[in-house]
Amino acid sequence: MATRITRDELAARIARDIPEGSIVNLGIGAPTLVANHLPPGEEIILHTENGMLGMGRAPEAGHEDPDLMNAGKQPVTELAGSAYFHHADSFGMMRGGHLDVCVLGAFQVAENGDLANWATGAPDAIPAVGGAMDLAIGAKSVYVMTDLLTKKGESKLVEACTYPLTGVRCVRRVYTDHAVFDVTPDGFRVREVFGDTTVDELEELTGLRLGDGAPGDTAVDDVPAGHDRP
């Protein structure tokens, strides 16, 4: 049976892939957990959509500052040298290509890198696209953090999105609770599997052919769990 990891474990995995010196935006929801796992001592500057550079990890219980909130209305901390600015300036940074990485949630990611992470009508849906479309197009690298399957057991990795699109051909990598996938010109390529998960199991869960990256690079069965493929 395919292995699943927790959201905190997945957030820690994503944090390891963010290069030092990056300017990073963490989307609303689970992606905000990445802030708690960034390597101490490395200069990774977190940007918030509502106008802050230099956001830190979540505060300890009882030490929240009501004036320090991220775009998801969660309490955050500030690091030395942090800066605050108008919402319009924040969007200028996003749209102007000044963010190196953004980590977003998703309802669906298509084989070609299309992203759908908002919808209308569903009780638990984000009510509007907000700044996600600016992040998806403006960031140099777009990472997605999501469960592989919906609560109904449907794959969030799809041949083509059926939800409204947030961005077109924008996703570079998808981090899920079962495995990590790269988006390539030939579709999804399994970059890393967790625990006892196999490519065959992932193909059964998603209904997609996986691993069609570089020629001769069609499987990761020989890669130890929790390790990147060379």
Secondary structure, 3 states (H helix, E strand, C coil): CCCCCCHHHHHHHHHHCCCCCCEEEECCCHHHHHHHHCCCCCCCEEEECCCEEEECCCCCCCCCCCCCECCCCCECCEEEEEEECCHHHHHHHHHCCCCCEEEECCCEEECCCCEECCCCCCCCCCCCCCCHHHHHHHCCEEEEECCCECCCCCECEECCCCCCCCECCCEEEEECCCEEEEEECCEEEEEEECCCCCHHHHHHHHCCCCCCCCCCCCCCCCCCCCCCCC
